[in-house]
Amino acid sequence: MLFDSLIYFVFLIPVVLAYWQLTYRRQNVFLLFASYFFYGWWDWRFLALMVGSTTMDFLIAQKISAAPDGRTRKHWLIFSLVLNFGILGLFKYFNFFVDSFADVLATFGVHYIPIPLIRILLPPGISFYTFQEVAYIVDVYKGRIEPARSFVDYALFISLFPHLIAGPIQRPSHLLPQVQKRREFDADRFFDGMLLIISGLVRKCVVADNCALLANAAFGGQLGPPNLWVVLIGTYAFAWQVYGDFSGYSDIARGSAQLLGFHFMVNFRQPYLSKRLQEFWRRWHISLSAWLRDYLYIPLGGSEHGKWKTCRNLLITMVLAGLWHGAAWTYVVFGAIQGVALLVEHTLFPPKDKLGGATSSESFFSVWAQRIVTFNIFCLTLLFFRSTSLGSALQMLRGLFDFTWRTEYAAAFATLCVFALPLLGVDLLMEANEQEYPFAKARYTVRTALAAAALIVLVLFTGNDSNAFIYFQF
């Protein structure tokens, strides 16, 4: 049930209408069953896995809270972490390690391993709900929150359908209290939710899907063998595809939640306007970046124990962040390159708390030069993120030294500009106004007119319908 499909809205509209007719406790029960139906739509067998892990973590949190001493609490914490990451590792990385092991055996002349017989299917969204469960258990252990007393409340916090498949990863301290209290209908926030959904659909169906056509052509060989221009078209198109795709998903998720009276955190804050990679990762997929910082980087020691350990912790965090995105060596290399680049940048430019914008001592040209360099470094690493193998990624890199020009490249660049530059313009507007979505403070009539125009654009310029949301696979 994809967010850009008709069936999702056939599901969403009756759920929202029925939801607001119920009392608070019945709302939670109804939403829980609706969320389980939403998740089970792909494969009901995966639903049993999620319900099982939800039940285990609910009970473990109670045990941690009631434990008489710190040692017992720690044992329950470790048990939960082993359980959650064990399940995640089995389903997400089993095939990866089996394939890697088979490749090693092949180098020693051992072939014909019946690998297809032992493959494991990947449950949708398992990375997202696992990280949310881990955050809950750790926060209970640290005393940051009290464990939920109602299984329905906790299960709904984990499985609430707008964030279930691809986030944003919700913090227990942010979403769980919203689940546990009464929600009142707010017409203004309901309207804002609809605008967010429309914004997300345009980002996904117009920007991302049309840029995907260019990216697929470049990486698939339809534009000819890799050269400088093919690499630029492919990486720039994929950069705007993945941004439009995931920020669009996040907008639809936030908008759907808002229709139900919930507030989700903003997951993107104009990342392509970042002047440093450090800043980029505080703007891109904010819920994951913040999770990795608070539940991995800081527990490893953060930046508190000298420069060498800081570099080690940062590199470990980014390599695991790359591996989180997918079970392939290309993702590991993507994370490692990001980690090394961040280490160099961390040494040359110590991190700052303030995000974005130009300081009083920076000129317009200096700001944009830094933004362009940061964007291109990110695009260079996307060669590994997008490529299907390390060999194909290296082949694309070698193409950077071939300057052969073909006339169709001009049309490809023009098409890319048509779909990417409007999104860049929206980001510049939002950066200047510090709003959660375009024209958030405009009059109702202006926003209604813009929504109508966006729907027309959606009808006229929707790209192909074969591109599922990229982050569904994570």
Helices and strands as residue ranges (DSSP letters): H 6-19, H 24-40, H 44-66, H 70-107, G 115-118, H 126-142, H 151-159, H 161-164, H 172-180, H 187-201, I 202-208, H 209-220, H 228-259, G 271-273, H 277-283, H 286-292, I 293-297, H 298-300, H 307-325, H 329-348, H 364-386, H 390-398, G 399-401, H 408-433, H 444-461, G 470-473
